[in-house]
Amino acid sequence: MIFYRKKHYRVRVLTAFAAALLASLLLFGLRAADGSCQTPMSVGQVILSAKEYSLGQVQDRNGTVVLQGKGKETVWTDPQVRSSLEPVMGEDPERSMLSRSTILANCPWVFGTEDNRFRLSVLLNPFSSRKGEDVRLTIDAGLQTGIAQAVEASGFDKVCLVVSNYKTGEILGLYGNIMQDTFHPGSTIKPILAASALSIDPDLASYIYNCADKNHNFSTSSGPFRINCIDGTEHGSINMTDAIAYSCNGYFVSLLQQTGSTAMLKELEKWGFDTVVHYPQFSYTDHSFLGSSRQDCDYLLAGIGQANAKITPIGMNMCTNAILNHGQMENPRWISARGRDGRWTAVDGEGSRQVCSREAADQICKMMLAVTEKGTGRSFALPGFAAKTGTAQKSSESGSLSEKCTVWTTGGLTDEKMPYSVTVCLDDVKSTTTSADAGRLARDILKLVLKGEAQ
């Protein structure tokens, strides 16, 4: 027997232990009563949980189960869906949890991390099965399969593609590492620059540039700097609509000088250029316009999507969506969780920001229609398809221009009853490949959407 004495250290130790035990039991009881046993999980805890729990269901936007756990194994319900979604699913948490560009890395509850083992029903049945919660994607399984088939049929090896709803920000289908791979945007940056310029000064909508050989030498702090239009084309006297339709380089370099770099760079930050932007549903690589450079020549080259101008396919798609959506950029999202009431809600997916004036966005959207009506996108025209093409030359390891290119088409349907957009990027292609090749793939994907694949 231990007698309580004032200076007896064993009594103090046992008293402290008893108090801690009592506090723990009290906390246990409170959490068990209100069902709030949810603790933020580290990557290591997720990995350990995944070894004890069976994976929950992964459903597409229509509620069709595409992936689920069966014991310690995962089972795909359709081989074609598996082929198209597996690269971005991230089934193995030991490989994917450190990369929030995969689907399951953004919803760890599917591995059982939020399971409340303090519930009375579980305490009375400690050997009950351990199964993770479910997740519903905004992705359409049928469209996703169609995208994979269309990419395979195109014959291109390095493809990034994303289809979304520009009103909600929902990703409907994707291909490639759209969130982390960055590319020079080429001329697809021009509608963004035009919308930014009109937000600075609406009167620039009537700006005219004389695209002649003598006017392709632009003054910089280090002397004249020459930028030609593609194949040395001279467009003559050209307005903003035709400059977007025919992709006049000289016009947009001149436009940058009209607005001034300070005002333009400030506007571009609203679009996510040269700033840090966080989205709750995934991690992605921020896009760049001028980056850390302050050289005039880099600023002018960025105006045609070269030099330090780089962007991810999802970033380009978001910018395109903002133009289609009256200047409002919705937060992109691709997952929803089922709450205790049984309802599906987006995981912190709501939110948007105005990146340019409504008037500017609507004007540029109309100008992008001219691309497919009479400009560089005539070969892949679709009713109501407002688009922009772009080609960026790639550099060799020595820094000189190579024969390889990155080609783009980005755009969407102007009918807001069908608020769908698509961005296609073909990387490391030969110079004989044009942005129209990306455009034809984009058109084919939109046709799949219009058939009702993403309804």
N, C-alpha and C positions, 0 to 999 in steps of 0.2 A: 504494500500500500504506500502511496505517495502522499505525504502530508503537505498541506498548503503552508508554505513558509514564504515570507516576503522576498527572500533572496534566493529561493530555490530555482535554479535555471530550468529544471525539467518541468516544473509546474508551469512556468511561463511558456515553454515550447508547446506543451500539450494544450494550454489555454488558447494560444494563437492558432494551433491546428484545428481545434474544435470550432473556433470562430470562423475560420476560412471554410471549413466543411459546411457549417450552417449557412453561410452566405452563398456557397455554391449550390446547395440544395434549394435555397430560396429562389435563386436565379433560374435554376433548372425548372422549378415548379411554375414560375411566372411565364417562361418561354414555352413550356409545354402547354400551358393554359391558353395562351393567345396565339400559338402556332407561329411564332416569329423567329424560329430558329433558322435564320438565314444570315450567313456570314460571308463577307467578300472573299472570293477565292483567288489564291495565287495560281500561277501556271502549274506549279508542282502539285497543289491540291487537286486541280482539275485532272491532271494525269492519274493521280492516285484514285480519284473518284471513278474515272473511266474504267479502271481495272476491276472495280467492285460492282458497277452498275451496267445494266443493259441499256444500250442507246435508245433514246426515245424516238418517236416517229418524226420524220421530216416530210412535210406535205408541200405540194406546189400550191399556187394561188387558188386553184379550184378545189383543194382539199384532197387531191389524189396523193396517196402515200407513195413516195419515191424511194425512201430509204428507212429502215428500221432495225432495231437491235433484236437479235435472237440469241439469248445467252450472252456470251462474250463475242459473238460474231455479229457482223452487220450484213443485212440482206437488201439488195436492190430489187425492186419489183419489175424493172424493165431494162434489158441490156442496152437498148439504144439511149435511154435516159441516163444510164450509168456512164456510157461512153462520153456523153456531152457534159455531164455535171460533175463527174468524179474529179477532174482536175482542180475544180474550185471548191469542192465540198469540204475537204480537210477532215476526213474520218479519223485519222490517227493523231490524237492530241499531242503526242510526243514530238511530232513533226510540225504540226500546224499551229499550236497554241501561241507561239511567239510571233506569228504572222497574222495580223487581223485582217488580211485581205482574203481569207477563206471564210466560207459561210459559218461552219460550226465553231470557229474560233471566236465568233461574235455572239454565240448563244450557248455558253457553257452549261446552262441548265439542262441541255439535252443529254449531258453526261451524268446527270444526277446531282449536280452541285447544290441545288436548292431543295433537295429532299429533306423534309423535317422528320428526323428519326425520333423526335421527342413527342410526337403525337401519341395519344393514348392507345389508338388502334394498333400502332406499330409496337408500342411497348408491351402490349398484351400478346403480340404475335411477332416476336423478334426475328423469326426466320422467314418473314414475308419477302417476296421477291423485290429486288431493288432495280427499279426502272427509272430512267431519266424522263424529263418532261418533253412535250412535243414542241415543234417549231413549224410555222407555216411561212413559206417563201412567197415573195411577190413574183417569182419566176414562174412562167408557164411551161410545164414539162413538154407539151407538144411543140410549142414554139422553139424551145431550147433544142429539141431533137432536130427540128427543121433547120435551125441555124447551123448546127454541126454538119448536117448533110450538104447545105448550100456552100459552106466553107470548103468542105472536102471536094465538092464538084468544081469549085473555082480554080483549083490547082495551085493556089498560093500557099506557101509554107508558113510565113510569119504574118498572122492575121490577128488583129484585135478588133472586137466588135461589141457594141452595146446597144440595146433597144430599151427605151424607157417611156413612161408616161410623163409628159412635161408638166402636167397639171398637179400630179401627186408626188413626183420624184421616184415612183416605183420602178425598179429595174425589172424588165419583163424577160430578158434573155441576154446572154453574154457569151463571149468567146475570147480566150486569151487572158493575160494578166492586165486587165483594164485599169487596175487601181495603182499599180506601181511602175509599170513600164512607161518611160517618158520618151517623146519623140519631138522633133521639130515640127511645128504645125503647118509650115508653109503658108499658103494663102488662106487657109481656113481661119486664120487669126484676123483677117480683114474685116468681117462683119462686127467683130468685137471692138476693133479700133474705131470703126465707123460709128457704132452706137455710143462709144465713149466720147468721140469728138462731138456728136450731136448733143450729148448731155452737157458738154462744156459750152458749146455755142450752137444753138439750133440753126442759125443762119448758114452754117457750113453745109447744110443739105443742098445748097445751090452752088457750092464751090466747083469751079471748072479748072481743069488742069490741061495744059497742052502737051500731050505725050509725043514729043518730037526728040530726035537724037540729041539736039543741043541742050534739052532740058533734063537730061538724065545725069548730069553732073551736079551734085548737091554739095552745097557749102557746109563744111564742118570746121571745128576749131583746129584741126590738123590739116586743113586743106580740102580741095575738091574730092568728092567721093562718088564714084559712078555706080549706079544700079540700073541695069537694063530690064526691060520686060522680057518674058520668055521668048526665046528664039529671035531676040532683037526686034520684036514687033513694035511698030509705032501706031498708037491708037488715035492720034490726032487730038482734037479738042474733045474732052470727055468729062461727063458728070459722074456723080457718085453711083447712081444706079448702074450705068454701063461699066464703071470701074470695077464694081463687084461682079457683074455678069461676065465680063471678059478678063477679069483678074489683072488689072493694070497695076504693075508694081510702082511705077513712077507716081501715080496718083496718091497712093497711100504713104509713100515716103514724103511727098510734098504735104500731105494732110498732117502728118506728124509734126512737121515744121510749123504749120499754121497754128496748131494748138499749143505748142511748146511742151517740152519734156516734163516740166514740173506738174502741170495740170494733167497731162495724159497719164503719167505714172500714178498719180493720186487716184484717178478714175479707175485705172486697171487693178488697183488693190481691191476695189469692191468686187471684182470678178474673181479674186483669189490669186492674182499674179504678184510675185515678189512679197508675199506675206504668208503667215501660217494660218491655216484654216483647219478646224477639227470638226469631224462628223461623228455622231454617236454610234452609227451602225458598223463602221469599219475604219480602217486606217488606209490612207492613200498618200501618194507623193504629191506635194504641192507643186503648182506650176510656176514657171519663171518667165519673165519678159526680158528685163535687162540684167537681172541677177546682181552680182556685186560689181559689175563693170559700170563705169561712168564715161566711157568713150562714145563720142558722137557716132562713129561708124557702127558700133554695136547697137546703138539705139535705132539707127536707120535700118540696119539689117534685121533687127527684131520686128520691124514694121512689115516685113515680108515673111515672117515666121522662121528666120534663120538665126545665126549667132547664138545668143544665150536664151532665145525663146524656146521653151520646151513645155510640154503638157502631156498628161496622161489621157487615154481615150475617155475615161469616165469624166475627167475634167473638161474635155472638149464637149462632151455630151451635155454636161451641166450648163456650160456657157450657151450652147445652142438652144437648150431648153428655155433659158432665160429670155432669149430673143423671141422665141415662139410664144412665151407666156407673159408678154407685155412688160418685160424687164424684171420679172419676179423669178428668182432662182430658188427652187424648192430643195430642201435637204434630200439627198438621195437615200433610198432605203431599200432593203431587200428581205427583212425578216420581221415576223410578228410573233408574239407570245400569247399563250392562252392563260388568262387570269383565273382566279378562283370562281368567278361567275360564269366561266365557260366561254367568254367572249375573246375574240382575237383582237389584239391592239398592237400597233407598231411600237417597236422598242425605241423610245426616244427618237422617233423618226420624224416628228412634226417640226416645222420651222422653215422659215424662208427669209430671204433678204432681197431688197430692191437694189439691183446692180447698175441700172441706168434708168433714165426716165421712160415712162410708158410710151410717150410720143416717139422717142428715139427708137425703141425696140420695134414698135409697129412699122415705122418707116423702113427699118433695115429688113424686117421680115418680108415686106413687099418687094424690096430690092432683091432678096434671095430667090424670090419666085422667078425673077428675070434670068437667073442662072440656068434654070431648067427650061425656060421658055425660049430663050434666044442665045444664051451664053455657053459656058464651058460644060454645062450639064445637059445639053439638048439630047444626047444619046441615051440618057436614062430618065427622061421626063416621065412624070406621073402626075395626074391631075391634083393640083393643090400641094405639090411637093416643093417646098422652099428649101434650097440647099446651097452649099458652098463647097467647091473643090479646092484641093491644095496639093502642091508638090514641093518637097524639100530635098535638096541635094545632101548626100551624106559625105562625110570626110573619111579619108583613108587613115591608117595608123600614123602616117607622117604628117597629117594635118591638111593635106591638099584635097581638093574635091575629087571624089571617086565617081565611078559610073553607076553607083547604086543610089537609089532614091527611097524616100518614104512618101507614099501617096495617100490622100484622104478624100473622103466625102462625108459631110455631116449635114443634117437637116431634119425636117419633119413635116407633117401634114398640118396645114393651116386651119383645117376644119376642126374646131374645138370639140366637136362631138366624137372625133377620133384623134385624141391628143397624143399621137405617137411620134417619137423621134428615133433616129438611128445614126450612129457614128461608126464608120468603117475606116480602119487604118491598115494599110498593107506596107509592111516594112521590108527593107533590104531587097527591093525589087530592081530589075534592070531599068535603064533609062527609057526603054521602049514601052514600059508599063506606064499608063497614065492614070490620072485621078478619075477618069471616066470608068476605068476598070473597078475602082472602089465604089463608084457611083452605081454601077450596074448591080453589084452585090447588095448595096444598100437598098436599091429599088426592089430587088427580089425578096429581101427580108420584110420590107414594108408590105409587100403583097401577101406574104404569109400572115402578117398581123391582120390585114384587112379581110382575110378569109375567116377571121374569128378565132384564130389560135390563142389570142391573148384577152379575149373578152371575159 
